[in-house]
C-alpha cells in the first residue's frame, strides 16, 4: 500500500520541518509541503504529531535459538515495533552461540520468517573459532559486525586469549563490538566480598563489577584497536572514568573508535537497587549517580555516539532467584523511545539530538545502507509519536514474552501512534499487523 502522512512535524538531521511524507514501494518517495498525490492512497493525519526516523537498536538479545523460554525473534520484534524500533542488531549469545557462519545464517533464516522489524546479527567470537570469525570479512555488507565479550560471560563466549584477541583486531576489516569488563578485577572483588561473609544482594553488583573493571577492559580494547587501526565500537559504557578514553573532535563518520550508552544507564542509578533489586541487575552494572551524570554530559557533547537498550529478557523466576543466581539483563526495547522522549520533555536533550543518537548516528556508525534518515529514496522506516498523550506501562500492554518490565508502572507523556517498516504500517491504533516482515539490513562498506 501507499501512504501519505500529512501536516506533521518531521524531525530529521537536526531540524524540525512541518510538512508531508509520501511512502511508496517500500521507500520515502517524497518529502515536502502540501504534497498532492494524483490518485487515491491511504492518508494519515499527522497534525499535532511528530514523525521520526525509526529507532535502530544496535544491541539486543532476542534469545533465539535455544533460549526461547525467555523470548524469541517474533515476540521481541513485535515489542520493538510497538515502541518505534524498526531495526535491530542481535547478539550471538544464543544456544548454540553464533560461532560458525552456518549458525549465523540460521539466525537470519529465522528472522526472515518471523521478524516484524529489520534485522542483523553479530558474529560471535571464542578462543577457538578464529577461522570462522575471519570469514565474516566476506560478509561485511550483510553482517553488522563481530562481537567480543572481553569480560565474563556465559559458556565459552569470553575471549581472554591475548593472541586470539590480537588476531581478531588485526584481521577483521569491519566493525568490532566489545563488551568490556575485566574478568580478573571482577573475580577479585567477588572473592573479597565473599570472604567478609556478607549476604550479597543486587546492591553489591556495582561493587563486584566496578568502575575499574570497566576501565581496564575498555582501555585494553582501545589499545588493540589503535595498534591495528581497527574499527572498534564499545558497547554500554557505564562509568565516568571510561569517558576520558573517548573524543569528540572528529565527525562520527571519521571516528575509528566509537561508544554506545544504554537507556537504563541513563535512567537508573545504584540508588534504585533498594526498590528494584535484581530487576535492574545487568552487566555492566548500573552504578553510582555520578556515573549517570557523566554519561549524560558525554552523550550531549558527542563523546558517546549512540543510544541503545541491550534488551535482555529473562523470566520472572530467573530474576527472582537470590542475587548470586539471578540472571543479569533487562527487557527494554518496547519503551526506549518513550523513555528518551520523556527526557526530551524534561529538557534534558532536544528531540533533534535524541533522533540523532537513536537513528542517524547508528546508521552512520554501522554504515547502514539507506536507513536511519527521512530522505527521499531511503527505506520508509518511520515512527509517528504523540507527545501529549499519556501511556502507562502495565502487565497488559507489555509485549515481551517474559511479561515484565523494570519500567512497569511508569506513565509516559508520549504514545507511539504508528510504526512503518519498509513502507508498511506494522503498528497503528494499538494493533500490530502480523503479516509484515522486516528485511535483512544492508551495509555500505565498500
Backbone torsions as a table, in degrees:
resi	resn	phi	psi	omega
1	UNK	NA	155.5	173.4
2	UNK	-104.6	148.2	-179.6
3	UNK	-134.1	150.4	165.7
4	UNK	-129.2	126.4	176.8
5	UNK	-97.6	117.6	-170.6
6	UNK	-106.1	145.7	166.9
7	UNK	54.4	52.9	-177.4
8	UNK	-123.0	164.4	176.8
9	UNK	-92.1	109.1	-174.5
10	UNK	-92.2	116.6	-178.6
11	UNK	-101.0	115.2	-173.5
12	UNK	-161.7	131.2	172.4
13	UNK	51.0	48.2	173.3
14	UNK	81.7	6.6	-177.5
15	UNK	-134.6	159.0	171.4
16	UNK	-119.2	120.9	-177.6
17	UNK	-119.9	135.7	176.6
18	UNK	-91.1	124.5	-178.6
19	UNK	176.8	-153.8	-173.8
20	UNK	-124.9	155.5	174.5
21	UNK	-135.8	126.8	-178.4
22	UNK	-103.3	124.9	-179.9
23	UNK	-107.3	126.5	-176.1
24	UNK	-150.8	135.1	176.3
25	UNK	53.0	47.1	175.7
26	UNK	76.3	-5.9	-170.6
27	UNK	-124.2	169.6	173.1
28	UNK	-80.6	107.1	-173.8
29	UNK	-82.0	-40.0	-178.0
30	UNK	-153.9	139.7	173.1
31	UNK	-123.2	127.7	-178.9
32	UNK	-177.6	-166.6	177.3
33	UNK	-112.2	139.8	178.2
34	UNK	50.9	49.5	178.9
35	UNK	-68.6	130.2	176.1
36	UNK	-106.1	122.7	177.5
37	UNK	-99.0	127.0	-172.9
38	UNK	-76.3	6.3	176.9
39	UNK	-150.0	171.4	-174.4
40	UNK	-78.7	126.7	171.2
41	UNK	-135.7	173.0	-178.8
42	UNK	-73.2	124.2	179.0
43	UNK	-104.8	131.9	176.9
44	UNK	-114.6	124.9	-179.6
45	UNK	-79.0	111.4	-179.0
46	UNK	-98.3	13.6	-176.7
47	UNK	-62.5	130.9	-179.6
48	UNK	79.1	1.6	-178.3
49	UNK	-112.0	166.3	175.8
50	UNK	-115.3	132.4	177.4
51	UNK	-103.3	123.0	-176.9
52	UNK	-120.7	153.5	166.6
53	UNK	-63.8	144.3	179.9
54	UNK	-57.8	145.7	178.3
55	UNK	-68.4	138.6	172.9
56	UNK	-112.3	113.6	-177.7
57	UNK	-98.3	114.3	-173.0
58	UNK	-87.9	5.8	179.1
59	UNK	-152.8	103.3	174.9
60	UNK	-136.9	160.6	173.7
61	UNK	-125.3	106.1	-176.3
62	UNK	-101.3	0.4	162.8
63	UNK	72.7	6.0	-180.0
64	UNK	-115.0	130.2	9.3
65	UNK	-88.9	166.8	163.4
66	UNK	94.1	-21.9	-179.1
67	UNK	-125.5	36.2	-170.7
68	UNK	-75.5	-1.2	169.3
69	UNK	-71.1	-19.6	178.5
70	UNK	-91.5	-42.3	-171.8
71	UNK	-172.2	168.6	168.6
72	UNK	-149.0	171.8	-174.1
73	UNK	-61.6	-38.4	179.0
74	UNK	-64.3	-52.4	-174.6
75	UNK	-64.5	-40.8	-175.0
76	UNK	-78.7	-30.7	174.3
77	UNK	-70.6	-30.7	174.0
78	UNK	-64.0	-46.5	176.4
79	UNK	-60.1	-39.0	-178.9
80	UNK	-60.3	-51.1	-176.4
81	UNK	-68.1	-29.6	175.2
82	UNK	-64.7	-23.6	179.1
83	UNK	-101.6	8.6	178.4
84	UNK	85.5	10.0	176.5
85	UNK	-91.4	115.5	-174.3
86	UNK	-101.7	-14.3	179.4
87	UNK	-144.4	145.3	178.5
88	UNK	-140.2	157.4	173.3
89	UNK	-123.7	123.8	-168.3
90	UNK	-109.5	146.7	-171.4
91	UNK	-86.2	160.3	-170.1
92	UNK	-84.5	-3.0	-172.9
93	UNK	-85.3	64.0	171.4
94	UNK	-104.1	-171.0	179.4
95	UNK	-127.9	108.9	-0.4
96	UNK	-72.8	157.5	176.0
97	UNK	-68.2	154.7	-177.8
98	UNK	-78.9	71.6	-176.0
99	UNK	-98.4	-8.7	176.4
100	UNK	-127.8	160.5	179.0
101	UNK	-64.5	-33.2	178.1
102	UNK	-66.9	-43.1	178.2
103	UNK	-65.5	-36.9	176.7
104	UNK	-62.6	-46.9	-179.2
105	UNK	-66.7	-28.1	176.2
106	UNK	-61.7	-36.6	178.3
107	UNK	-67.2	-38.3	176.1
108	UNK	-62.7	-37.8	179.3
109	UNK	-65.5	-40.6	177.0
110	UNK	-61.5	-45.6	-178.0
111	UNK	-64.8	-38.0	179.7
112	UNK	-59.0	-32.0	-179.1
113	UNK	-88.4	-20.6	-168.1
114	UNK	-133.5	-13.5	-173.4
115	UNK	-83.6	129.9	176.1
116	UNK	-84.0	-13.1	178.5
117	UNK	-114.3	165.8	173.9
118	UNK	-69.9	155.3	-167.6
119	UNK	-146.3	152.2	165.9
120	UNK	-149.5	160.0	-175.8
121	UNK	-133.5	137.8	177.1
122	UNK	-79.8	143.5	171.0
123	UNK	-78.1	135.0	-178.1
124	UNK	-88.6	152.2	179.7
125	UNK	-122.3	148.1	175.1
126	UNK	-142.8	177.1	177.8
127	UNK	-70.7	-13.3	-170.9
128	UNK	-129.6	23.0	178.5
129	UNK	-129.6	33.8	-174.4
130	UNK	-56.5	-43.6	-177.8
131	UNK	-60.2	-42.9	178.9
132	UNK	-66.2	-40.0	179.3
133	UNK	-61.3	-45.5	-177.2
134	UNK	-66.0	-24.6	176.7
135	UNK	-66.9	-16.9	179.0
136	UNK	-63.6	-22.6	176.8
137	UNK	-54.8	-31.1	-179.7
138	UNK	-68.1	-15.8	-176.1
139	UNK	-115.6	28.6	-172.0
140	UNK	-63.1	-17.5	177.5
141	UNK	-101.7	4.1	179.4
142	UNK	-130.8	-1.3	178.6
143	UNK	-128.7	136.2	-172.6
144	UNK	-68.1	-32.1	-179.1
145	UNK	168.3	-175.8	176.6
146	UNK	-110.9	135.0	-177.0
147	UNK	-109.3	130.9	175.8
148	UNK	-121.2	126.0	169.4
149	UNK	-87.9	101.0	178.0
150	UNK	-95.0	49.9	-178.1
151	UNK	-179.3	-179.7	-172.9
152	UNK	-64.0	142.4	176.4
153	UNK	-153.3	-173.3	-178.2
154	UNK	-86.4	154.8	176.3
155	UNK	56.9	-137.2	180.0
156	UNK	-107.1	32.3	179.4
157	UNK	-76.8	-15.4	178.3
158	UNK	-74.4	125.5	174.5
159	UNK	-105.1	105.7	-177.4
160	UNK	-123.4	6.1	175.9
161	UNK	-83.5	114.1	-174.7
162	UNK	-61.8	-31.4	178.9
163	UNK	-68.8	-40.3	178.0
164	UNK	-65.3	-45.6	177.8
165	UNK	-56.8	-45.0	-179.2
166	UNK	-61.8	-39.8	-179.4
167	UNK	-71.2	-34.1	176.6
168	UNK	-66.8	-50.1	-179.3
169	UNK	-63.5	-32.0	180.0
170	UNK	-83.4	-20.7	-172.3
171	UNK	-109.0	-11.2	-178.7
172	UNK	-95.3	125.1	179.9
173	UNK	-107.6	30.5	173.1
174	UNK	-133.8	-174.9	-175.3
175	UNK	-67.0	133.3	173.4
176	UNK	-109.9	120.7	177.9
177	UNK	-104.8	135.3	-176.2
178	UNK	-125.4	141.8	164.8
179	UNK	-98.2	114.9	-170.6
180	UNK	-111.4	104.3	168.6
181	UNK	-146.9	133.4	-176.7
182	UNK	-81.2	120.2	-175.5
183	UNK	-63.4	-41.4	-177.8
184	UNK	-64.8	-40.0	178.3
185	UNK	-63.8	-43.7	179.8
186	UNK	-61.7	-46.0	-179.5
187	UNK	-62.4	-41.6	-179.7
188	UNK	-65.2	-41.1	178.4
189	UNK	-63.5	-42.7	-179.0
190	UNK	-66.0	-42.9	179.2
191	UNK	-62.5	-38.7	179.7
192	UNK	-64.4	-43.1	179.5
193	UNK	-68.2	-41.4	-179.9
194	UNK	-63.5	-35.0	-179.7
195	UNK	-71.1	-17.3	178.5
196	UNK	-84.2	-6.4	179.6
197	UNK	64.2	20.7	173.4
198	UNK	-70.0	148.8	170.9
199	UNK	-83.5	115.1	-174.1
200	UNK	-78.3	138.1	175.8
201	UNK	-130.0	178.1	179.6
202	UNK	-58.1	-28.1	-179.9
203	UNK	-63.8	-20.4	177.6
204	UNK	-82.1	-11.2	-173.2
205	UNK	-58.0	-47.2	178.8
206	UNK	-73.4	-11.1	173.8
207	UNK	-81.4	-38.6	178.1
208	UNK	-73.0	-49.9	-179.6
209	UNK	-101.2	74.2	-165.3
210	UNK	-90.4	-176.4	-177.5
211	UNK	-60.4	-39.8	-177.5
212	UNK	-65.9	-37.9	178.0
213	UNK	-59.6	-41.7	179.5
214	UNK	-68.8	-47.0	-176.6
215	UNK	-61.8	-47.0	-177.6
216	UNK	-57.5	-45.0	-176.9
217	UNK	-71.4	-43.0	178.5
218	UNK	-62.3	-41.6	179.7
219	UNK	-62.4	-41.1	179.1
220	UNK	-64.5	-42.2	178.9
221	UNK	-62.4	-42.1	-179.8
222	UNK	-66.1	-38.9	176.7
223	UNK	-60.3	-43.2	178.0
224	UNK	-64.5	-42.1	-179.7
225	UNK	-65.1	-41.3	178.9
226	UNK	-67.3	-37.3	178.3
227	UNK	-59.8	-41.4	-173.5
228	UNK	-105.6	1.5	-173.3
229	UNK	54.8	40.8	-179.8
230	UNK	-74.9	159.4	173.4
231	UNK	-92.8	99.1	-173.6
232	UNK	-106.6	134.9	175.7
233	UNK	-128.4	111.3	-178.4
234	UNK	-91.3	124.2	-175.0
235	UNK	-82.2	156.8	171.6
236	UNK	33.0	67.7	173.4
237	UNK	-67.3	136.7	-174.7
238	UNK	-128.7	-6.4	-169.6
239	UNK	-124.4	148.7	174.5
240	UNK	-61.2	-38.1	-176.1
241	UNK	-63.8	-40.5	-179.1
242	UNK	-63.7	-26.3	-172.3
243	UNK	-65.1	-21.9	176.9
244	UNK	-67.8	-13.4	-178.7
245	UNK	-82.7	-10.0	-172.2
246	UNK	-117.6	148.1	-178.9
247	UNK	-117.4	170.8	178.0
248	UNK	-136.3	21.4	-176.4
249	UNK	-82.5	-22.9	-178.4
250	UNK	-102.5	149.7	168.7
251	UNK	-59.9	150.1	-175.0
252	UNK	-54.8	-42.6	-176.7
253	UNK	-62.3	-18.9	-179.4
254	UNK	-98.6	-8.3	-179.2
255	UNK	-71.8	137.9	172.9
256	UNK	-96.5	-18.4	178.2
257	UNK	-127.0	121.0	-178.0
258	UNK	-127.6	168.1	-174.4
259	UNK	-141.3	147.9	-179.8
260	UNK	-115.8	147.6	169.5
261	UNK	-124.0	146.3	-178.9
262	UNK	-105.1	153.5	-173.2
263	UNK	-61.3	-34.2	-177.2
264	UNK	-71.9	-27.3	176.9
265	UNK	-79.5	-18.4	172.1
266	UNK	-85.6	-14.2	-171.9
267	UNK	-110.0	-49.4	-176.8
268	UNK	-95.6	160.4	168.7
269	UNK	-134.0	176.9	178.3
270	UNK	-59.6	-22.3	177.4
271	UNK	-64.2	-21.2	-176.5
272	UNK	-83.2	-8.1	177.9
273	UNK	-62.7	-30.5	-178.4
274	UNK	-59.5	-36.0	180.0
275	UNK	-94.0	-43.0	-170.5
276	UNK	-92.2	-25.6	178.2
277	UNK	54.2	-133.7	-177.1
278	UNK	-64.0	-16.7	-178.3
279	UNK	-67.9	-15.8	172.2
280	UNK	-117.7	19.3	172.0
281	UNK	-73.2	122.5	-179.2
282	UNK	-154.3	163.9	178.2
283	UNK	-121.2	126.5	-5.5
284	UNK	-67.2	159.2	-170.1
285	UNK	-72.3	151.5	165.5
286	UNK	-69.8	130.2	-167.6
287	UNK	-119.7	-170.5	-174.9
288	UNK	-60.2	155.7	-173.4
289	UNK	-57.3	-30.9	179.8
290	UNK	-60.6	-29.6	178.7
291	UNK	-70.3	-43.2	176.9
292	UNK	-58.6	-45.7	179.5
293	UNK	-60.7	-41.0	179.7
294	UNK	-68.1	-37.4	177.3
295	UNK	-61.7	-42.2	178.0
296	UNK	-62.0	-44.1	179.0
297	UNK	-61.4	-41.9	-178.5
298	UNK	-71.6	-30.9	174.9
299	UNK	-65.0	-43.9	-176.3
300	UNK	-72.8	-27.9	179.8
301	UNK	-100.0	9.6	170.1
302	UNK	75.3	18.9	165.9
303	UNK	-74.2	-31.4	171.0
304	UNK	-98.9	129.9	-166.1
305	UNK	-96.9	-36.8	-176.2
306	UNK	-137.9	157.6	174.8
307	UNK	-110.0	133.7	177.6
308	UNK	-137.9	-169.9	-178.5
309	UNK	-117.9	-31.6	-166.4
310	UNK	52.8	38.8	178.4
311	UNK	-47.8	118.3	-173.5
312	UNK	-143.1	83.6	-175.9
313	UNK	-76.7	142.1	170.7
314	UNK	-134.1	159.0	178.2
315	UNK	-70.7	159.1	176.2
316	UNK	-57.8	-39.0	-179.8
317	UNK	-61.7	-39.6	-179.9
318	UNK	-69.2	-31.1	179.6
319	UNK	-82.4	-21.2	-176.4
320	UNK	-93.2	5.1	173.0
321	UNK	-66.6	162.4	171.4
322	UNK	-54.7	154.1	-171.8
323	UNK	-44.5	-50.0	-172.9
324	UNK	-62.8	-28.4	-178.4
325	UNK	-99.4	-16.5	-177.3
326	UNK	-64.6	135.2	-177.6
327	UNK	-73.2	147.9	-177.2
328	UNK	-97.3	128.3	177.2
329	UNK	144.8	151.4	-177.0
330	UNK	-127.8	138.1	171.9
331	UNK	-84.2	124.2	-170.5
332	UNK	-141.1	-10.9	-166.8
333	UNK	-65.7	-25.1	-177.9
334	UNK	-74.3	-23.5	-171.1
335	UNK	-124.2	9.5	-177.0
336	UNK	-64.1	-41.4	-179.7
337	UNK	-66.8	-45.2	178.4
338	UNK	-62.3	-37.7	178.7
339	UNK	-63.2	-44.3	-179.7
340	UNK	-72.1	-32.4	174.4
341	UNK	-64.9	-31.0	175.4
342	UNK	-61.7	-41.6	177.7
343	UNK	-69.4	-30.4	172.9
344	UNK	-60.5	-46.8	-178.5
345	UNK	-68.2	-25.9	176.7
346	UNK	-82.8	-3.4	178.3
347	UNK	84.3	13.1	-178.7
348	UNK	-72.7	-34.5	174.8
349	UNK	-154.2	163.2	179.4
350	UNK	-83.2	160.4	177.9
351	UNK	-67.3	-30.9	176.8
352	UNK	-64.0	-42.7	179.3
353	UNK	-67.1	-38.9	178.1
354	UNK	-60.9	-45.6	178.9
355	UNK	-62.7	-38.9	177.1
356	UNK	-58.2	-47.8	-173.4
357	UNK	-76.9	-25.1	-176.6
358	UNK	-101.2	-12.8	-178.0
359	UNK	-133.3	-69.1	-175.1
360	UNK	-55.1	-52.2	-173.0
361	UNK	-66.5	-32.6	178.1
362	UNK	-66.1	-43.6	178.4
363	UNK	-62.2	-41.3	179.5
364	UNK	-69.0	-44.9	-177.6
365	UNK	-59.3	-43.3	-177.2
366	UNK	-95.5	-1.1	-177.8
367	UNK	57.5	46.1	179.2
368	UNK	-71.3	137.5	-176.8
369	UNK	-84.7	117.5	167.8
370	UNK	60.2	38.4	173.7
371	UNK	-142.8	163.3	173.8
372	UNK	94.9	-4.4	179.6
373	UNK	-137.3	155.4	172.9
374	UNK	-94.1	86.2	-178.9
375	UNK	-130.1	141.9	176.4
376	UNK	-59.7	131.6	-178.5
377	UNK	95.3	-17.2	177.5
378	UNK	-80.2	157.7	176.1
379	UNK	-60.8	142.0	-175.8
380	UNK	-86.4	74.2	172.0
381	UNK	-101.3	105.4	-168.6
382	UNK	-140.4	155.2	175.8
383	UNK	-138.1	132.9	179.5
384	UNK	-106.8	121.8	-174.8
385	UNK	-121.1	145.2	174.7
386	UNK	-103.2	113.7	-175.7
387	UNK	-81.3	-1.8	-176.4
388	UNK	-131.3	36.6	179.6
389	UNK	-133.2	106.6	-175.5
390	UNK	-62.7	148.9	-179.6
391	UNK	-142.1	122.7	-179.9
392	UNK	-100.2	132.1	176.3
393	UNK	-82.2	115.7	-178.4
394	UNK	-130.2	164.9	176.7
395	UNK	-57.6	-31.9	-175.8
396	UNK	-71.6	-28.6	-177.6
397	UNK	-110.0	8.2	173.1
398	UNK	-78.9	124.5	-174.5
399	UNK	-94.2	-10.4	-180.0
400	UNK	-59.5	145.7	177.0
401	UNK	-63.0	-31.5	-179.4
402	UNK	-71.1	-19.8	170.6
403	UNK	79.6	11.5	-180.0
404	UNK	-142.4	164.5	178.1
405	UNK	-148.3	143.2	174.2
406	UNK	-68.4	-9.4	179.0
407	UNK	-100.9	7.7	179.3
408	UNK	-57.1	133.1	-176.9
409	UNK	94.9	-12.7	177.8
410	UNK	-71.9	139.3	173.1
411	UNK	-111.1	110.8	176.5
412	UNK	-85.1	154.0	176.1
413	UNK	-83.9	-8.1	-173.4
414	UNK	-118.7	154.3	177.2
415	UNK	-130.2	137.1	172.5
416	UNK	-79.8	115.1	-177.3
417	UNK	-88.2	-48.6	-176.5
418	UNK	-142.7	141.6	172.7
419	UNK	-127.5	129.5	177.5
420	UNK	-112.1	133.4	174.2
421	UNK	-121.8	118.2	-176.8
422	UNK	51.4	42.3	176.1
423	UNK	78.8	-0.2	178.7
424	UNK	-100.0	136.0	176.9
425	UNK	-76.8	99.3	-176.7
426	UNK	-90.7	-23.1	179.3
427	UNK	-144.1	127.6	178.1
428	UNK	-167.0	145.0	-178.9
429	UNK	55.6	34.3	178.1
430	UNK	75.4	7.0	-177.2
431	UNK	-117.1	144.7	177.7
432	UNK	-103.0	131.8	175.2
433	UNK	-83.4	101.6	-172.8
434	UNK	-69.9	-11.9	-177.1
435	UNK	-84.5	-14.1	-177.6
436	UNK	-75.7	141.2	172.2
437	UNK	-129.3	138.1	177.3
438	UNK	-74.4	-179.5	-178.7
439	UNK	-120.6	157.5	173.3
440	UNK	-67.3	127.2	-178.9
441	UNK	-70.4	135.7	175.2
442	UNK	-104.7	153.5	-177.1
443	UNK	-124.5	150.1	-177.3
444	UNK	-114.7	81.1	-174.2
445	UNK	-112.8	17.6	176.1
446	UNK	78.4	NA	NA
